[in-house]
Amino acid sequence: MLQSLATSSCGRILEQRRSACVFLGLLLAYVVYLVVGAAVFSALERPAEQDLRDDLRSLRTKFLADHPCVRDAELETFLEKVMGASNYGVSVLNNASGRVNWDFTSALFFASTVLTTTGYGHTVPLSDGGKAFCIIYSVVGIPFTLLLLTAVVQRLMALVTRRPIAYMQRRLGASRQRVATAHAVVLVVVVITCFFFIPAGIFTALETSWNFLEAFYFCFISLSTIGLGDYVPGEAYGQHLRELYKFCVTCYLIIGLVAMLLMLDTVGELSEIRYLSGIFHTGGAGGAGDDDDDDRVGIVDGEELPVSTVSDLAANGGGGGGEKSSQPLAFSGPASTYHTMGNGQ
């Protein structure tokens, strides 16, 4: 008995240490991935940034040389004000002077980006009242949005994932794991096609300054809720039916986000993904978390009785005519069934 307990205790300690090592490995891998990403971005973007800086310096020097009546300090002040207004989505260009950022459809588009945490940053509140309301609106709206999206995705999971998998499993007689994997692959292909490739082609046709890569980039950045804001639809000069276009983009973003969550939940239910997640769980694969699951299943299946039931049975002598029994109790089957070991009772 003592040897068994000691062995079990040592096994748990080794499992906990293994889990800690796996977690540290995961943390180290993430840090390395972060550093590698920073290095690649720096190598790719720094030369382009320097070229743009050189072009702007040359353009500024040429402008001051062509207009000697303009002093450098005055130009600096003017550019600071222009850049400050641009940060709030206001432009002084003639081709953008007639565009309004806070009509109803633009405000609806802004509200959707706030609640979905996409936040392009191309349009921001100007007034103190707008900033205060944005804080209150987000505090209430973001959890509300998450609650709604969760409810929608859970209902869609039953219709789009669980029922089709169960039907195909019965129809084909294949294993659930194989059917679920095939279904996940099909769903991923459908989502990528319908919410990335097709919309990218539409945006390429509607946004004359975008190529297909830039449109696909916008779709990915938006539906992944990264929302960098360097590409925003409906901001071009002379955009036809801009209000309707903005409304359609808003609907696309919300529906696309639901589709992304549905796809991720479906992939997350695959046994391979669950096993991979279990490796990095606190208890590790087959660790303390599995013990909790086994205990929970045992109670549900009636293989174990509550402590109060055991105490009552012992006090009543195993439930037989008020006579106490010295025989040990063992339980099997449903929680309402018990018997004493020995003598075939």
C-alpha positions as CSV (number, residue, x, y, z in Angstrom):
1,M,0.0,0.0,0.0
2,L,2.7,2.5,1.0
3,Q,4.8,1.5,-1.9
4,S,1.9,2.1,-4.3
5,L,1.3,5.5,-2.8
6,A,5.0,6.4,-3.0
7,T,5.1,5.3,-6.7
8,S,1.9,7.3,-7.5
9,S,3.3,10.4,-5.7
10,C,6.6,10.2,-7.6
11,G,4.7,9.7,-10.9
12,R,2.7,12.9,-10.2
13,I,5.8,14.9,-9.3
14,L,7.6,13.7,-12.5
15,E,4.5,14.6,-14.6
16,Q,4.3,18.1,-13.0
17,R,7.9,18.7,-13.8
18,R,7.5,17.4,-17.3
19,S,4.5,19.7,-17.7
20,A,6.5,22.7,-16.5
21,C,9.3,21.9,-18.9
22,V,6.9,21.6,-21.8
23,F,5.4,25.0,-20.8
24,L,8.8,26.6,-20.6
25,G,9.6,25.2,-24.0
26,L,6.4,26.7,-25.4
27,L,7.2,30.0,-23.9
28,L,10.7,30.0,-25.3
29,A,9.4,29.0,-28.7
30,Y,7.0,32.0,-28.6
31,V,9.8,34.4,-27.7
32,V,12.0,33.1,-30.5
33,Y,9.1,33.3,-33.0
34,L,8.5,36.9,-31.8
35,V,12.2,37.9,-32.2
36,V,12.4,36.2,-35.6
37,G,9.3,38.1,-36.8
38,A,10.7,41.4,-35.6
39,A,14.0,40.7,-37.4
40,V,12.3,39.8,-40.7
41,F,9.9,42.9,-40.5
42,S,12.9,45.1,-39.8
43,A,14.9,43.7,-42.7
44,L,12.0,44.1,-45.1
45,E,10.6,47.4,-44.1
46,R,13.5,49.5,-42.9
47,P,14.9,50.0,-46.5
48,A,11.5,51.0,-47.8
49,E,11.0,53.4,-44.9
50,Q,14.4,55.0,-45.6
51,D,13.6,55.4,-49.3
52,L,10.4,57.1,-48.4
53,R,12.1,59.5,-45.9
54,D,14.7,60.4,-48.6
55,D,11.9,61.1,-51.1
56,L,10.1,63.4,-48.7
57,R,13.3,65.3,-47.8
58,S,14.0,65.8,-51.5
59,L,10.5,66.9,-52.1
60,R,10.6,69.4,-49.2
61,T,13.9,70.8,-50.2
62,K,12.7,71.3,-53.8
63,F,9.5,72.9,-52.6
64,L,11.4,75.4,-50.5
65,A,13.8,76.2,-53.3
66,D,10.9,76.8,-55.8
67,H,9.0,78.9,-53.3
68,P,11.6,81.2,-51.5
69,C,8.8,83.2,-49.9
70,V,7.8,80.2,-47.7
71,R,10.0,79.9,-44.7
72,D,11.0,76.5,-43.3
73,A,9.5,77.1,-39.9
74,E,6.1,78.1,-41.4
75,L,6.1,75.0,-43.6
76,E,6.9,72.9,-40.5
77,T,4.0,74.4,-38.6
78,F,1.6,73.8,-41.5
79,L,2.7,70.2,-42.0
80,E,2.3,69.5,-38.3
81,K,-1.3,70.7,-38.4
82,V,-2.0,68.7,-41.5
83,M,-0.6,65.6,-40.1
84,G,-2.5,66.1,-36.8
85,A,-5.8,66.4,-38.7
86,S,-4.9,63.4,-40.8
87,N,-4.6,61.3,-37.7
88,Y,-8.2,62.1,-37.0
89,G,-9.3,61.1,-40.5
90,V,-9.5,64.7,-41.8
91,S,-7.7,65.6,-45.0
92,V,-7.0,69.0,-46.5
93,L,-6.7,67.6,-50.0
94,N,-9.2,68.9,-52.6
95,N,-10.3,65.4,-53.6
96,A,-11.2,64.6,-50.0
97,S,-12.6,67.9,-48.8
98,G,-16.2,66.8,-49.5
99,R,-16.0,63.5,-47.8
100,V,-17.7,63.2,-44.4
101,N,-16.4,60.7,-41.8
102,W,-19.3,60.8,-39.4
103,D,-22.4,60.2,-41.5
104,F,-24.6,57.4,-40.3
105,T,-23.1,54.6,-42.4
106,S,-19.5,55.7,-41.6
107,A,-20.4,55.8,-37.9
108,L,-22.0,52.4,-38.2
109,F,-18.8,51.1,-39.8
110,F,-16.8,52.7,-36.9
111,A,-19.0,51.2,-34.3
112,S,-18.6,47.7,-35.8
113,T,-14.8,48.0,-35.8
114,V,-14.9,49.1,-32.2
115,L,-17.1,46.3,-31.0
116,T,-15.2,43.6,-32.9
117,T,-11.9,45.1,-31.7
118,T,-10.7,45.5,-35.2
119,G,-10.1,49.2,-34.8
120,Y,-8.6,50.5,-38.0
121,G,-7.8,53.8,-36.5
122,H,-8.5,55.8,-39.7
123,T,-11.4,57.6,-38.0
124,V,-11.4,58.4,-34.3
125,P,-13.6,60.6,-32.1
126,L,-12.7,64.3,-32.1
127,S,-14.7,65.6,-29.2
128,D,-14.2,64.8,-25.5
129,G,-17.8,63.7,-25.4
130,G,-17.2,61.3,-28.2
131,K,-14.1,59.9,-26.5
132,A,-15.9,59.4,-23.2
133,F,-18.9,57.7,-25.0
134,C,-16.5,55.5,-26.9
135,I,-15.0,54.2,-23.6
136,I,-18.5,53.5,-22.1
137,Y,-19.8,52.1,-25.3
138,S,-16.8,49.7,-25.6
139,V,-16.9,48.5,-22.0
140,V,-20.5,47.4,-22.5
141,G,-20.4,46.5,-26.2
142,I,-17.3,44.4,-26.4
143,P,-18.4,41.7,-23.9
144,F,-21.9,41.9,-25.4
145,T,-20.4,41.3,-28.8
146,L,-18.4,38.3,-27.5
147,L,-21.5,36.9,-25.9
148,L,-23.5,37.2,-29.1
149,L,-20.8,35.8,-31.3
150,T,-20.3,32.8,-28.9
151,A,-24.1,32.1,-28.9
152,V,-24.2,32.3,-32.7
153,V,-21.2,30.1,-33.2
154,Q,-22.4,27.5,-30.8
155,R,-25.7,27.2,-32.7
156,L,-23.9,27.0,-36.0
157,M,-21.6,24.4,-34.6
158,A,-24.5,22.1,-34.1
159,L,-25.9,22.7,-37.6
160,V,-22.7,23.0,-39.6
161,T,-20.3,20.7,-37.7
162,R,-21.7,18.2,-35.2
163,R,-24.8,17.1,-37.1
164,P,-23.0,16.7,-40.5
165,I,-20.2,14.8,-38.9
166,A,-22.6,12.4,-37.1
167,Y,-24.7,11.9,-40.3
168,M,-21.6,11.2,-42.4
169,Q,-20.3,8.8,-39.7
170,R,-23.5,6.8,-39.8
171,R,-23.8,7.0,-43.5
172,L,-20.2,6.0,-44.4
173,G,-19.4,3.9,-41.4
174,A,-16.1,5.6,-41.0
175,S,-14.4,6.6,-37.8
176,R,-15.4,9.9,-36.2
177,Q,-11.9,11.1,-36.2
178,R,-11.5,10.6,-40.0
179,V,-14.9,12.2,-40.8
180,A,-14.2,15.2,-38.5
181,T,-10.8,15.8,-40.1
182,A,-12.3,15.7,-43.6
183,H,-15.1,18.0,-42.6
184,A,-12.7,20.5,-41.0
185,V,-10.6,20.6,-44.2
186,V,-13.7,21.2,-46.4
187,L,-14.9,23.9,-44.0
188,V,-11.5,25.7,-44.0
189,V,-11.5,25.6,-47.8
190,V,-15.0,27.0,-48.0
191,V,-14.3,29.8,-45.5
192,I,-11.1,30.8,-47.2
193,T,-12.7,30.9,-50.6
194,C,-15.9,32.7,-49.6
195,F,-14.4,35.2,-47.2
196,F,-11.0,35.8,-48.5
197,F,-10.5,35.0,-52.2
198,I,-13.9,36.1,-53.5
199,P,-14.1,39.3,-51.4
200,A,-10.5,40.1,-52.4
201,G,-11.5,39.9,-56.0
202,I,-14.5,42.2,-55.4
203,F,-12.4,44.7,-53.5
204,T,-9.9,44.7,-56.3
205,A,-12.6,45.7,-58.7
206,L,-14.2,48.3,-56.5
207,E,-11.0,49.9,-55.1
208,T,-9.1,51.0,-58.1
209,S,-5.9,51.7,-56.2
210,W,-5.7,48.2,-54.7
211,N,-4.2,45.1,-56.3
212,F,-5.3,41.6,-55.4
213,L,-2.6,41.1,-52.8
214,E,-3.6,44.3,-51.1
215,A,-7.2,43.3,-51.1
216,F,-6.5,39.9,-49.8
217,Y,-4.2,41.5,-47.1
218,F,-7.1,43.7,-46.1
219,C,-9.5,40.7,-45.7
220,F,-7.0,38.8,-43.6
221,I,-6.1,41.8,-41.4
222,S,-9.8,42.6,-40.9
223,L,-11.2,39.1,-40.2
224,S,-8.3,38.3,-37.9
225,T,-9.2,41.6,-36.0
226,I,-5.7,42.9,-36.4
227,G,-7.0,46.0,-38.1
228,L,-3.9,48.0,-39.0
229,G,-5.8,50.6,-40.9
230,D,-3.5,51.1,-43.8
231,Y,-6.2,49.9,-46.1
232,V,-9.8,50.9,-45.5
233,P,-12.5,50.4,-48.2
234,G,-14.8,53.3,-49.2
235,E,-12.2,56.0,-48.6
236,A,-11.3,56.7,-52.2
237,Y,-12.2,59.9,-53.9
238,G,-15.5,59.8,-55.9
239,Q,-16.6,56.4,-54.5
240,H,-19.9,55.5,-56.0
241,L,-22.7,54.6,-53.5
242,R,-20.3,55.1,-50.7
243,E,-23.0,54.7,-47.9
244,L,-24.3,51.4,-49.3
245,Y,-20.7,50.3,-49.9
246,K,-19.8,51.0,-46.3
247,F,-22.9,49.2,-45.0
248,C,-22.1,46.1,-47.1
249,V,-18.5,46.1,-45.8
250,T,-19.8,46.3,-42.2
251,C,-22.0,43.2,-42.8
252,Y,-19.1,41.4,-44.4
253,L,-16.8,42.0,-41.4
254,I,-19.4,40.8,-38.9
255,I,-20.4,37.7,-40.9
256,G,-16.8,37.0,-41.8
257,L,-15.8,37.1,-38.1
258,V,-18.5,34.6,-37.3
259,A,-17.3,32.3,-40.1
260,M,-13.7,32.6,-38.8
261,L,-14.8,31.7,-35.2
262,L,-16.8,28.8,-36.6
263,M,-13.8,27.5,-38.5
264,L,-11.5,27.8,-35.5
265,D,-13.9,26.1,-33.2
266,T,-14.4,23.2,-35.7
267,V,-10.6,22.8,-36.1
268,G,-10.2,23.0,-32.3
269,E,-12.5,20.0,-31.8
270,L,-10.3,17.7,-33.7
271,S,-8.7,15.0,-31.6
272,E,-5.2,15.9,-32.9
273,I,-5.7,19.5,-31.8
274,R,-7.1,18.5,-28.4
275,Y,-4.1,16.2,-27.8
276,L,-1.7,19.0,-28.8
277,S,-3.5,21.4,-26.4
278,G,-3.4,18.7,-23.7
279,I,0.3,18.6,-23.9
280,F,0.6,22.2,-22.8
281,H,-2.2,21.9,-20.2
282,T,-1.3,22.5,-16.6
283,G,-1.5,18.8,-15.9
284,G,0.1,17.8,-19.1
285,A,-1.1,15.0,-21.3
286,G,-2.5,12.4,-19.0
287,G,-1.7,14.6,-16.0
288,A,-3.9,16.0,-13.2
289,G,-6.5,17.2,-15.6
290,D,-7.1,13.7,-16.8
291,D,-7.5,12.5,-13.2
292,D,-10.2,15.1,-12.7
293,D,-12.0,13.9,-15.8
294,D,-11.9,10.3,-14.6
295,D,-13.3,11.3,-11.2
296,R,-16.0,13.3,-12.9
297,V,-17.0,10.4,-15.2
298,G,-17.0,8.0,-12.3
299,I,-19.4,10.1,-10.3
300,V,-21.7,10.6,-13.3
301,D,-21.7,6.9,-14.1
302,G,-22.5,6.0,-10.5
303,E,-19.3,4.1,-9.8
304,E,-18.7,6.1,-6.7
305,L,-21.0,7.3,-3.9
306,P,-21.0,10.6,-2.1
307,V,-19.4,10.6,1.3
308,S,-22.7,11.3,3.0
309,T,-24.2,8.1,1.4
310,V,-21.3,6.0,2.6
311,S,-21.7,7.4,6.1
312,D,-25.4,6.6,6.1
313,L,-24.8,3.1,4.9
314,A,-22.2,2.4,7.5
315,A,-24.4,3.8,10.3
316,N,-27.4,1.7,9.2
317,G,-25.3,-1.4,8.9
318,G,-25.3,-1.6,5.1
319,G,-29.0,-0.9,4.9
320,G,-30.0,-4.2,6.3
321,G,-32.6,-4.1,9.2
322,G,-30.6,-1.7,11.3
323,E,-27.9,-4.4,12.0
324,K,-24.3,-3.2,11.8
325,S,-22.0,-5.2,9.5
326,S,-18.3,-5.5,10.0
327,Q,-17.8,-6.4,6.3
328,P,-16.2,-3.8,4.0
329,L,-18.5,-2.1,1.6
330,A,-17.9,-2.1,-2.2
331,F,-20.0,-0.3,-4.8
332,S,-20.6,-1.0,-8.4
333,G,-23.1,0.0,-11.0
334,P,-25.6,2.8,-10.4
335,A,-25.3,5.0,-7.3
336,S,-28.4,3.3,-5.8
337,T,-26.8,-0.2,-5.9
338,Y,-24.4,-1.5,-3.4
339,H,-23.5,-4.9,-1.8
340,T,-21.3,-6.3,0.9
341,M,-18.3,-8.3,-0.1
342,G,-18.1,-11.9,1.1
343,N,-20.8,-14.6,1.5
344,G,-22.2,-13.7,-1.9
345,Q,-24.3,-10.9,-0.4
